[in-house]
Amino acid sequence: MVKPLVALLAVALAAVGPVQPAFAQEKARVDLVKVHSPAIAGNLEGNTADRTVYVVTPPGYDQHPEKRYPVVYFLHGYFVEPKAYADLFDLGEALTGAAGAGNEVIFVMPDGFSKHRGSFYSNSPTTGNYEDFVAHDLVEWVDGHYRTLARRESRGLAGHSMGGYGAMRVGMNHPDVFSSLYVMSAGGGSVKVVTREMAERAQADDGTVDLSAPIGGAQGDLAQLAAWSPDPKRPPNFVNAGLLPDGTIDPVVQARMAANSLMGMLPQHIRELKQYEAIMLDVGDKDGLAPDSKAMSAELTRFGVVHTLEVYDGGHGDKVKERLRANVLPFFAAHLDR
């Protein structure tokens, strides 16, 4: 009786085909993890060194333990936490679609938030060293915990708005870590001049500025001052806005702000920028930051840095979701080694 039963089971299994894994990963998986950053630890604002990071693995990642993947790092914009971008992008669906088009990548979006709603991905004793977090702590952690292709040729860096600024800033300083850059609607391109009104407002704040107020105003000024003009002797915000007794602005503070603009930094990093496989800038034609992107493109051209600028029909954030899928991810598919 046993032999006929075995024979019947064999026939039945042959009819239904090979047994599939019980939990096949048919869609991209979104992991929400914590990454400890020594670079951010000990900052004056009290920003946590344990950063929230979105890591998206492509379909099939769990079923192919021998396979390694290129990585796209994406830096979010000012005022919002990374969850707002994760929800906007619908990361699982976006990366599932990319994989379906043959572009299997790991997508990483770290938290660039700070006390004043944005770090500008810069190094500062006031905010913490967010640039070093992205270029060193984060990359090393991801390479250590996921099956990445752990080499610069397989890493891309992108960002939107403040994140576009961060992508260009971090990219200029770390061509040994990343090989391709995609800069979306970058803020911080032109020189920010500190006015008397801005300095008075910043220096008068006692730490109770309304951080939930719309973008602009004191919290935006304080965020940039914290990133680029820190002062450990000026609590509670630990910034130097440069206001002198006669109402003028300290030229050293003006120089700090200018030195941290993308236009200010760019001529000092031509050799580094020329090491990139590809550089893409984009901006909406109705975006108030369009002049900055055009000026950066002109400067890159003047110094012979090969790049592309696309000015599309749109504003600052209304096309970001569709451009991630239609432009950003295909750009890295074309330029990252696999």
C-alpha positions in Angstrom: 0.0 0.0 0.0 2.9 2.3 0.8 4.5 2.1 -2.7 1.3 3.1 -4.6 0.8 6.0 -2.2 4.3 7.3 -2.9 3.7 6.9 -6.6 0.5 8.9 -6.4 2.3 11.7 -4.4 5.0 11.9 -7.0 2.5 12.2 -9.8 0.6 15.0 -7.9 3.8 16.9 -7.2 4.9 16.7 -10.8 1.5 18.1 -11.8 1.8 21.2 -9.7 5.4 21.9 -10.6 8.3 22.8 -8.3 7.6 23.8 -4.7 7.9 27.6 -4.3 9.4 29.2 -1.1 6.6 29.9 1.3 7.5 33.6 1.6 8.9 34.6 -1.8 9.7 38.3 -1.8 7.7 39.4 -4.8 7.8 43.1 -4.0 10.5 45.5 -2.7 10.8 45.4 1.0 11.0 48.6 3.1 13.1 48.3 6.3 13.0 51.0 8.9 16.3 50.8 10.8 18.3 52.7 13.3 21.9 53.6 12.5 24.2 55.0 15.2 26.4 57.8 14.0 29.5 58.7 16.0 29.8 61.7 13.7 26.6 63.2 15.0 27.1 62.2 18.7 27.8 65.0 21.2 26.3 67.9 19.2 25.2 71.0 21.0 21.6 70.9 19.8 21.0 67.5 21.2 20.2 65.8 17.9 20.1 62.1 18.4 23.0 60.0 17.1 20.7 57.1 16.5 19.3 58.0 13.1 16.2 56.6 11.4 17.1 55.2 8.0 14.8 53.7 5.2 16.4 50.8 3.4 14.6 49.3 0.5 15.7 46.0 -1.0 14.5 44.8 -4.4 12.2 41.9 -5.1 14.0 38.6 -4.8 16.6 39.9 -2.4 15.8 37.2 0.2 15.7 34.4 -2.4 19.1 35.1 -3.9 21.6 35.2 -0.9 24.6 35.1 -3.3 23.6 38.3 -5.2 24.9 41.8 -4.4 23.4 45.1 -5.5 24.3 48.7 -6.3 23.1 51.3 -3.8 21.3 54.6 -4.4 21.5 57.0 -1.4 18.8 59.7 -1.3 18.8 62.8 0.9 15.5 64.4 1.8 14.6 68.1 1.9 14.2 70.7 4.6 11.4 71.0 7.1 10.0 67.5 6.8 11.2 64.2 8.3 12.1 61.4 5.9 8.7 59.7 6.4 7.1 62.4 4.3 9.3 61.5 1.3 8.9 57.8 1.9 5.1 58.2 1.8 5.3 60.5 -1.2 7.5 58.2 -3.2 5.7 55.0 -2.1 9.1 53.5 -2.0 8.0 49.8 -2.1 6.1 50.4 -5.3 8.8 52.6 -6.8 11.6 50.1 -6.3 9.4 47.1 -7.3 8.7 49.0 -10.6 12.4 49.7 -11.1 13.3 46.0 -10.6 10.6 45.1 -13.1 12.5 47.3 -15.6 15.7 45.5 -14.9 17.1 48.0 -12.4 17.6 46.1 -9.1 19.1 48.4 -6.5 19.1 49.0 -2.8 17.7 52.4 -2.0 18.7 54.2 1.2 17.2 57.4 2.7 18.7 58.6 6.0 17.2 61.1 8.4 18.7 64.6 7.9 16.4 66.3 10.4 17.7 68.5 13.2 16.4 70.7 16.0 15.7 73.4 13.4 14.2 71.0 10.9 17.2 70.5 8.7 20.9 69.8 9.0 21.9 70.8 5.4 24.0 67.7 5.5 26.9 69.8 6.8 29.5 69.3 9.6 28.9 71.5 12.6 29.5 71.2 16.3 26.1 72.7 16.8 24.1 70.2 14.7 26.6 67.3 14.5 28.6 66.1 11.5 25.8 65.1 9.1 28.1 65.1 6.1 30.4 62.6 7.8 27.3 60.6 8.8 26.3 60.2 5.2 29.7 59.6 3.6 31.2 57.4 6.3 28.9 56.1 9.1 25.9 55.3 6.9 27.8 53.8 4.0 29.8 51.6 6.3 26.7 50.5 8.2 24.8 49.7 5.0 27.7 47.8 3.5 28.0 45.8 6.7 24.3 44.9 7.0 23.1 44.4 3.4 24.5 42.7 0.4 25.8 45.7 -1.4 28.4 46.0 -4.1 30.7 47.9 -1.7 32.7 50.1 -4.1 32.3 53.7 -5.3 31.4 52.6 -8.9 28.3 51.0 -7.5 27.1 53.9 -5.3 25.0 56.8 -6.4 24.0 59.9 -4.4 20.8 61.9 -5.0 18.7 64.5 -3.1 15.9 67.0 -3.4 15.9 70.6 -2.2 18.1 70.7 1.0 18.9 67.2 0.0 20.0 68.4 -3.5 22.3 70.8 -1.7 23.5 67.8 0.4 24.1 65.6 -2.6 26.3 68.2 -4.3 28.1 69.1 -1.1 28.8 65.5 0.0 29.5 64.6 -3.6 32.1 67.3 -4.0 34.0 66.2 -0.9 33.7 62.4 -1.4 34.3 61.3 -5.0 36.1 58.3 -3.4 32.7 57.1 -2.0 30.2 57.8 -4.8 30.5 57.7 -8.6 27.3 59.4 -9.9 25.3 62.4 -8.6 21.6 63.4 -9.2 20.8 66.9 -7.8 17.1 67.8 -7.7 16.0 71.4 -7.2 19.0 72.2 -5.0 18.7 74.8 -2.3 21.7 76.7 -1.0 23.2 77.3 -4.4 23.6 81.0 -4.2 25.2 83.0 -1.5 22.9 83.7 1.5 23.5 87.3 2.8 22.8 87.8 6.4 20.6 90.9 6.9 20.2 92.9 10.0 16.6 91.8 10.3 17.6 88.1 10.0 20.4 88.5 12.5 18.2 90.3 15.0 15.5 87.7 14.7 18.0 84.9 15.2 19.8 86.4 18.1 16.6 87.4 19.9 15.3 83.8 19.8 15.3 82.2 23.3 14.9 78.7 22.0 11.1 79.0 21.6 10.9 79.7 17.9 7.8 78.1 16.4 9.3 75.1 14.6 5.9 74.1 13.1 5.5 77.4 11.3 5.6 77.3 7.5 8.9 77.2 5.7 10.8 80.5 6.0 11.3 82.9 8.9 13.4 82.3 12.0 13.6 78.5 12.0 15.1 78.4 8.4 17.6 81.1 9.3 18.6 79.3 12.5 19.0 76.0 10.6 21.5 77.5 8.2 23.3 79.4 10.9 23.5 76.3 13.0 25.0 74.4 10.0 27.4 77.1 8.8 28.0 79.7 11.6 28.1 77.7 14.8 29.1 79.2 18.2 29.5 77.0 21.3 29.4 80.1 23.5 26.0 81.3 22.5 23.2 79.2 23.9 20.4 78.2 23.5 20.8 78.0 19.7 24.6 78.0 19.6 24.8 80.2 16.4 26.5 83.4 15.6 24.3 85.5 13.4 27.0 88.2 13.3 25.0 91.2 14.6 27.5 93.9 15.7 26.7 96.8 18.1 26.4 99.3 15.3 23.8 97.2 13.5 26.1 95.9 10.8 26.9 92.2 10.2 30.3 90.7 11.0 32.1 90.1 7.7 33.4 86.8 9.1 29.9 85.5 9.4 29.0 86.7 5.9 32.2 84.9 4.7 31.1 81.7 6.4 27.7 81.8 4.7 29.2 82.5 1.3 31.8 79.7 1.7 29.1 77.2 2.3 27.0 78.1 -0.7 27.3 75.6 -3.6 28.5 78.4 -5.9 31.1 79.3 -3.3 32.4 75.8 -2.9 32.2 74.6 -6.5 35.4 76.2 -8.0 37.5 74.5 -5.2 36.2 71.0 -6.1 36.6 70.9 -9.9 39.1 68.0 -9.8 36.8 66.0 -7.5 33.7 66.7 -9.7 35.6 65.6 -12.8 36.0 62.1 -11.2 32.3 61.4 -11.5 30.9 59.0 -14.0 27.8 61.2 -14.4 26.3 64.4 -12.9 22.6 65.3 -13.4 20.9 68.5 -12.3 17.2 69.1 -12.7 14.7 71.8 -11.6 11.2 72.9 -12.4 10.8 76.0 -14.6 8.4 77.5 -12.0 10.7 76.7 -9.1 12.1 79.7 -7.3 15.4 77.8 -7.1 15.7 77.5 -10.9 18.1 80.4 -11.2 20.5 78.7 -8.8 20.4 75.4 -10.7 21.1 77.3 -14.0 23.9 79.3 -12.4 25.5 76.1 -11.1 25.2 74.5 -14.5 26.9 77.5 -16.1 29.7 77.3 -13.5 30.2 73.6 -14.1 30.4 74.3 -17.9 32.9 77.1 -17.4 35.2 74.7 -15.6 34.7 71.9 -18.1 32.8 69.6 -15.7 30.6 67.3 -17.9 27.0 67.2 -16.6 23.4 67.6 -17.8 20.8 70.1 -16.7 17.1 69.5 -17.3 14.6 72.3 -16.7 11.2 70.7 -16.8 7.6 72.0 -16.6 6.9 72.1 -12.9 7.5 73.7 -9.5 9.6 72.8 -6.5 7.9 69.6 -5.3 5.0 68.7 -7.6 6.9 66.4 -9.9 9.3 64.8 -7.4 7.5 61.5 -7.2 7.2 60.9 -10.9 10.8 62.1 -11.5 12.2 59.6 -9.0 10.7 56.8 -11.0 11.0 58.1 -14.5 14.4 59.9 -14.2 16.4 59.4 -11.1 16.3 55.6 -10.8 16.8 55.1 -14.6 19.8 57.5 -14.4 21.5 55.3 -11.8 20.6 52.2 -13.8 22.6 53.6 -16.6 25.6 54.7 -14.6 26.2 52.3 -11.6 28.3 49.2 -12.0 26.5 45.9 -11.3 
